[in-house]
Amino acid sequence: MALDIKVPQIGESITEATVASWRISAGDSFNGGDILVELETDKITMELPAPESGTLLKITHNNGDVVAIGEIIASYEPGEGKKNESKVQEDAKSSANQSANTAIPPGARRLADEHGVDTSAVPGTGKHGQVRKEDIVRHLETPKNTPPAGGNAAKNIRTPQRERETTVPMSRLRQKIAERLVEAQQTAAILTTFNEVDLTAVMNTRSKYKEIFKEKHGVSLGFMSFFTKAAVEALKAFPAVNAEIRGNDIIYKNYYDIGIAVGGPKGLVVPIVRDADALSFSEIEKEISRLAAKVNNSTIGLEELQGGTFTISNGGVYGSLMSTPILNPPQSGILGMHSIQKRPVAVNDEIVIRPMMYIALSYDHRVVDGKEAVSFLVRIKQCIEDPERMLLDI
């Protein structure tokens, strides 16, 4: 008797997914727990395992198809899970290429398949040599016919010119990001206010204690723990920045789940540091490190990306001097960190050189007043320039 394979419930806010890559074909047998297909959402890529052993009868939605939660994507017949002999031979013949393919993100694999690119011949620039979509694009743009050295001038042979444009289908993730960014700008009254922070005290603290801190806690003392702690202090002082609008109500959050924007193979994602107010500096650093590793390995879970009350984005790691971050709906505030630069500043009526950073708060003016937003950044500035305040809770 044929049974259906359906798109599982992925998360409360996820209504659809994209079929990223089928691991088996119709007619193939599989064992319970084998990965049948990869599904890509706007947040994560998840693997769908077989509920039991059997044989795949029919695939109703192919790679690239958009499917709804609960929709049937294939059918199978329960039974013995031994693979077809032809499949075993195929796996043995292309094991090297298969292992390379499974190491690349679904978007890159799909682009490679569309253009007939052998990913084993593409140099990967990702972690551990992972082939990324950018590597596939670069490979496609590279001229295939390079003439021998010294031959052009004598024979007047023109080097083939590469194409002036390259068309790459927008991934489901990029489409969803675009939709959310437009939605945020259309539904919220977004304003941004700026300030600058002297990092001298934080840098001196890190220099003084970094070796002891790492020896004791097994993790480096970074800037993010200071800014996360400072954000919590500012949110406590100005709770509107930690609130959200639901219908005609404003919901004030009495907990502090801080989203930390992290760049990964699929783009920027925002894993959540839960109850950051209850964590120590070392616990915050460990949690950020753990979440960042899962993002880079594409193993981050959906539950680790949902429910944040406020977001911190550090564009400074990419060299940004100043920016206006966009809200992460339904949140009402996002803090933007930027590059640290030594600049001349006036301190006690004297010009001195200090490590300075511009910081930005984008906020929903429907919830947060301008005075609150400015005061929020001032509170951040106070905590960073005098980090002992956070330790003494003053």
C-alpha positions as CSV (number, residue, x, y, z in Angstrom):
1,M,0.0,0.0,0.0
2,A,1.4,3.4,-1.1
3,L,1.9,6.0,1.6
4,D,2.5,9.7,1.3
5,I,5.6,11.8,2.1
6,K,4.5,15.2,3.2
7,V,6.2,18.5,4.1
8,P,6.4,18.5,7.9
9,Q,5.5,21.3,10.2
10,I,8.7,23.3,10.3
11,G,7.8,26.2,12.5
12,E,4.9,28.4,13.6
13,S,5.8,31.2,11.2
14,I,6.8,29.0,8.2
15,T,4.1,28.3,5.7
16,E,6.1,27.0,2.7
17,A,9.4,25.6,1.7
18,T,11.4,24.9,-1.4
19,V,12.5,21.4,-2.5
20,A,16.2,21.9,-2.5
21,S,17.6,18.5,-3.4
22,W,16.2,15.0,-3.6
23,R,18.8,12.5,-2.3
24,I,17.2,9.5,-4.1
25,S,15.1,8.8,-7.2
26,A,11.9,7.1,-7.9
27,G,12.4,3.3,-7.8
28,D,15.2,3.5,-5.2
29,S,14.9,1.6,-1.9
30,F,15.9,3.2,1.4
31,N,16.2,2.4,5.1
32,G,14.3,4.1,7.9
33,G,16.2,7.3,8.9
34,D,17.8,7.7,5.5
35,I,17.7,11.3,4.3
36,L,15.2,11.5,1.4
37,V,15.2,15.2,0.5
38,E,16.5,18.6,1.6
39,L,13.9,21.4,2.2
40,E,15.0,25.0,2.1
41,T,13.1,27.8,4.0
42,D,13.8,31.4,4.4
43,K,15.6,30.6,7.7
44,I,17.2,27.1,7.4
45,T,17.8,24.1,5.3
46,M,16.4,20.9,6.8
47,E,16.8,17.2,5.9
48,L,13.7,15.0,5.8
49,P,14.4,11.5,7.0
50,A,12.5,8.4,5.9
51,P,9.9,7.3,8.6
52,E,10.6,3.6,7.8
53,S,12.2,1.4,5.2
54,G,10.7,1.1,1.8
55,T,10.8,2.0,-1.9
56,L,10.2,5.5,-3.4
57,L,7.4,5.1,-5.9
58,K,6.8,8.6,-7.2
59,I,8.1,12.2,-6.8
60,T,5.4,14.8,-7.2
61,H,7.5,17.9,-6.6
62,N,11.0,18.3,-8.1
63,N,14.0,20.3,-7.1
64,G,13.2,24.0,-7.0
65,D,9.4,23.6,-6.5
66,V,7.8,25.7,-3.8
67,V,5.6,23.5,-1.5
68,A,3.2,24.3,1.3
69,I,3.4,22.8,4.8
70,G,1.5,19.5,4.8
71,E,1.7,19.1,1.0
72,I,2.4,15.7,-0.5
73,I,5.8,15.7,-2.3
74,A,6.2,11.9,-2.9
75,S,4.8,8.5,-2.3
76,Y,6.5,5.2,-1.2
77,E,5.7,1.6,-0.4
78,P,6.9,0.2,2.9
79,G,9.1,-2.8,2.7
80,E,12.7,-4.0,2.7
81,G,15.2,-1.2,2.7
82,K,17.9,-2.7,0.6
83,K,19.1,-0.4,-2.2
84,N,18.8,-1.4,-5.8
85,E,22.0,-3.0,-7.2
86,S,22.2,-0.3,-9.9
87,K,22.1,2.4,-7.2
88,V,25.0,0.7,-5.4
89,Q,27.1,0.7,-8.6
90,E,26.2,4.3,-9.3
91,D,27.2,5.3,-5.8
92,A,30.5,3.5,-6.1
93,K,31.2,5.1,-9.5
94,S,30.6,8.7,-8.3
95,S,31.4,8.6,-4.6
96,A,34.0,11.3,-4.8
97,N,31.6,13.6,-6.7
98,Q,28.7,12.8,-4.4
99,S,30.8,13.6,-1.3
100,A,31.7,16.9,-2.8
101,N,28.1,17.7,-3.7
102,T,26.7,17.0,-0.2
103,A,29.3,19.5,1.2
104,I,27.9,22.4,-0.8
105,P,24.8,24.4,0.1
106,P,21.6,23.5,-1.9
107,G,21.6,26.9,-3.7
108,A,25.1,26.3,-5.0
109,R,24.3,22.7,-6.0
110,R,21.1,23.8,-7.8
111,L,23.0,26.4,-9.8
112,A,25.7,23.9,-10.6
113,D,23.2,21.4,-11.9
114,E,21.4,24.0,-14.0
115,H,24.6,24.9,-15.8
116,G,26.2,21.5,-15.9
117,V,29.1,22.4,-13.7
118,D,31.2,19.7,-12.1
119,T,31.6,21.0,-8.6
120,S,34.7,18.8,-8.0
121,A,36.5,21.1,-10.5
122,V,35.5,24.3,-8.8
123,P,37.8,25.8,-6.1
124,G,35.8,26.4,-2.9
125,T,36.2,29.5,-0.8
126,G,33.9,28.5,2.0
127,K,34.8,26.8,5.3
128,H,36.9,23.6,4.8
129,G,37.0,24.3,1.0
130,Q,33.2,24.3,0.7
131,V,32.0,25.3,-2.7
132,R,29.6,28.3,-2.4
133,K,27.2,29.9,-4.9
134,E,29.7,32.7,-5.4
135,D,32.3,30.1,-6.5
136,I,29.9,28.7,-9.1
137,V,29.2,32.1,-10.5
138,R,32.9,32.9,-10.6
139,H,33.5,29.6,-12.4
140,L,30.8,30.4,-15.0
141,E,32.3,33.9,-15.6
142,T,35.8,32.6,-16.2
143,P,36.8,32.3,-19.9
144,K,37.0,28.7,-20.9
145,N,39.5,29.2,-23.8
146,T,42.7,30.9,-22.8
147,P,45.2,31.1,-25.7
148,P,48.9,30.0,-25.2
149,A,51.3,32.6,-23.9
150,G,53.0,34.7,-26.6
151,G,50.7,33.5,-29.4
152,N,48.2,36.5,-29.6
153,A,50.6,39.2,-30.9
154,A,52.1,37.0,-33.7
155,K,48.8,35.5,-34.9
156,N,46.6,38.5,-34.1
157,I,44.1,36.2,-32.3
158,R,41.6,38.0,-30.2
159,T,41.0,36.6,-26.7
160,P,37.4,35.6,-26.2
161,Q,35.5,38.1,-24.1
162,R,33.5,36.9,-21.1
163,E,29.8,37.5,-21.0
164,R,28.8,41.0,-19.9
165,E,26.0,39.7,-17.7
166,T,25.4,36.6,-15.8
167,T,21.8,35.6,-14.8
168,V,21.5,33.7,-11.6
169,P,18.1,32.6,-10.2
170,M,17.3,34.3,-6.9
171,S,17.3,31.6,-4.2
172,R,14.2,31.1,-2.0
173,L,16.2,32.5,0.9
174,R,17.1,35.6,-0.9
175,Q,13.5,36.1,-2.1
176,K,12.3,35.8,1.5
177,I,14.9,38.2,2.8
178,A,13.8,40.7,0.2
179,E,10.2,40.3,1.1
180,R,10.9,40.7,4.8
181,L,13.0,43.8,4.2
182,V,10.3,45.5,2.1
183,E,7.6,44.4,4.6
184,A,9.6,45.9,7.5
185,Q,9.9,49.3,5.7
186,Q,6.3,49.3,4.6
187,T,4.7,48.3,8.0
188,A,6.9,50.1,10.5
189,A,7.8,53.8,10.9
190,I,11.5,53.2,10.9
191,L,13.9,56.0,12.1
192,T,17.6,55.8,13.0
193,T,19.5,57.8,15.6
194,F,23.3,57.7,16.0
195,N,26.0,58.2,18.6
196,E,29.7,57.4,19.0
197,V,31.4,55.3,21.7
198,D,34.9,55.4,23.0
199,L,36.1,51.8,23.3
200,T,39.2,52.6,25.4
201,A,37.8,51.1,28.6
202,V,36.5,47.9,27.0
203,M,39.8,47.4,25.0
204,N,41.8,47.9,28.2
205,T,39.7,45.4,30.1
206,R,40.0,42.8,27.3
207,S,43.8,43.3,27.1
208,K,44.1,43.0,30.9
209,Y,42.0,39.9,31.4
210,K,41.8,38.1,28.0
211,E,44.4,35.4,28.8
212,I,42.9,34.7,32.3
213,F,39.4,34.8,30.9
214,K,40.2,32.3,28.1
215,E,42.1,30.0,30.4
216,K,39.2,29.9,32.9
217,H,36.2,29.8,30.6
218,G,37.7,28.3,27.4
219,V,36.4,31.1,25.2
220,S,37.7,34.5,24.1
221,L,36.4,37.7,25.6
222,G,35.0,39.6,22.7
223,F,33.2,42.8,22.1
224,M,29.7,41.2,21.7
225,S,29.4,40.2,25.3
226,F,30.0,43.9,26.4
227,F,27.4,45.2,23.8
228,T,24.9,42.4,24.7
229,K,25.1,43.3,28.4
230,A,24.9,47.0,27.6
231,A,21.9,46.4,25.4
232,V,20.1,44.5,28.2
233,E,20.8,47.4,30.6
234,A,19.4,49.9,28.1
235,L,16.4,47.8,27.4
236,K,15.6,47.6,31.1
237,A,15.8,51.4,31.3
238,F,13.7,51.9,28.1
239,P,11.3,49.0,27.8
240,A,9.5,50.3,24.7
241,V,12.6,49.4,22.6
242,N,12.0,45.8,23.8
243,A,8.3,45.8,22.9
244,E,6.3,44.9,19.8
245,I,2.9,45.8,18.3
246,R,0.2,43.1,18.0
247,G,-2.9,44.4,16.4
248,N,-3.9,47.5,18.5
249,D,-1.8,46.4,21.5
250,I,1.8,47.1,22.5
251,I,3.3,44.0,24.1
252,Y,6.1,44.9,26.6
253,K,8.6,42.0,27.0
254,N,9.9,41.3,30.5
255,Y,12.6,39.0,29.2
256,Y,15.6,39.7,27.0
257,D,16.2,37.3,24.1
258,I,18.9,39.1,22.1
259,G,19.4,38.3,18.4
260,I,23.0,38.4,17.2
261,A,23.3,38.7,13.4
262,V,25.8,36.2,12.0
263,G,26.9,35.8,8.4
264,G,26.8,32.2,7.2
265,P,26.9,30.2,3.9
266,K,23.2,31.0,3.2
267,G,23.5,34.7,4.1
268,L,22.8,36.7,7.2
269,V,20.8,34.9,9.9
270,V,20.0,36.0,13.5
271,P,20.3,33.3,16.1
272,I,18.9,34.1,19.6
273,V,20.8,34.3,22.9
274,R,18.0,33.4,25.3
275,D,17.6,35.3,28.6
276,A,20.7,37.3,28.1
277,D,20.0,39.2,31.3
278,A,20.6,36.1,33.3
279,L,23.9,35.2,31.6
280,S,27.4,36.1,32.6
281,F,30.0,37.5,30.1
282,S,31.5,34.1,29.7
283,E,28.1,32.4,29.2
284,I,27.2,35.0,26.5
285,E,30.5,34.5,24.7
286,K,30.1,30.7,24.8
287,E,26.5,30.9,23.5
288,I,27.4,33.3,20.7
289,S,30.3,31.0,19.7
290,R,28.1,27.9,19.7
291,L,25.4,29.5,17.6
292,A,27.9,31.0,15.1
293,A,29.5,27.6,14.6
294,K,26.0,26.1,13.9
295,V,25.3,28.9,11.4
296,N,28.6,28.3,9.6
297,N,28.0,24.5,9.5
298,S,24.4,25.0,8.4
299,T,23.1,23.0,11.4
300,I,21.3,25.8,13.1
301,G,17.8,24.8,14.2
302,L,14.6,26.8,13.5
303,E,13.9,27.1,17.3
304,E,17.3,28.9,17.7
305,L,16.2,31.6,15.2
306,Q,12.8,32.5,16.5
307,G,11.4,34.7,19.2
308,G,14.0,37.4,19.7
309,T,13.0,40.7,21.4
310,F,15.9,42.8,20.1
311,T,18.8,42.5,17.6
312,I,22.4,43.5,17.5
313,S,24.1,43.6,14.1
314,N,27.9,44.2,13.7
315,G,28.6,45.6,10.3
316,G,32.0,46.6,11.5
317,V,33.4,43.1,10.9
318,Y,32.9,43.8,7.2
319,G,34.4,47.3,7.4
320,S,31.3,49.4,7.7
321,L,31.9,52.8,9.2
322,M,28.2,53.8,9.5
323,S,24.8,52.3,8.4
324,T,21.1,52.3,9.2
325,P,20.1,48.8,10.1
326,I,16.6,47.5,9.2
327,L,14.3,46.2,11.8
328,N,13.8,42.5,12.3
329,P,9.9,42.3,12.5
330,P,8.1,42.3,14.8
331,Q,10.9,43.8,17.0
332,S,10.9,47.5,17.6
333,G,14.6,48.1,17.7
334,I,18.0,47.0,16.3
335,L,21.4,48.2,17.4
336,G,24.1,48.6,14.7
337,M,27.8,48.3,15.6
338,H,30.5,49.5,13.2
339,S,34.2,49.6,12.6
340,I,36.5,50.8,15.4
341,Q,38.7,53.6,14.2
342,K,41.3,55.7,16.0
343,R,40.1,59.4,15.8
344,P,41.1,62.6,17.5
345,V,38.5,63.5,20.2
346,A,38.3,66.1,22.9
347,V,38.7,64.7,26.4
348,N,38.9,67.2,29.3
349,D,39.6,70.0,26.8
350,E,42.5,68.1,25.3
351,I,42.7,66.5,21.9
352,V,43.6,62.8,22.2
353,I,43.5,59.8,19.9
354,R,40.9,57.2,21.0
355,P,39.4,54.0,19.4
356,M,36.0,55.2,18.4
357,M,32.9,53.4,17.1
358,Y,29.7,54.9,15.6
359,I,26.6,53.1,16.8
360,A,23.1,53.3,15.4
361,L,19.7,52.5,16.7
362,S,16.9,51.9,14.2
363,Y,13.5,51.9,15.9
364,D,9.8,51.7,15.2
365,H,8.5,55.2,15.9
366,R,5.0,53.8,16.4
367,V,6.3,52.4,19.7
368,V,9.5,54.3,20.6
369,D,9.6,58.0,20.9
370,G,12.7,60.0,19.7
371,K,13.7,60.9,23.2
372,E,13.6,57.3,24.3
373,A,15.7,56.2,21.3
374,V,18.3,58.9,21.9
375,S,18.4,58.1,25.6
376,F,18.7,54.4,24.8
377,L,21.9,55.0,22.8
378,V,23.3,57.3,25.6
379,R,22.8,54.4,28.0
380,I,24.7,52.1,25.7
381,K,27.5,54.7,25.5
382,Q,27.6,55.0,29.3
383,C,27.9,51.2,29.8
384,I,30.5,50.7,27.1
385,E,32.7,53.7,28.1
386,D,32.4,52.7,31.8
387,P,31.9,48.9,31.8
388,E,32.1,48.7,35.6
389,R,28.6,50.2,35.7
390,M,27.3,47.0,34.3
391,L,29.1,44.9,36.9
392,L,27.8,47.2,39.7
393,D,24.3,47.6,38.2
394,I,24.4,51.4,38.4
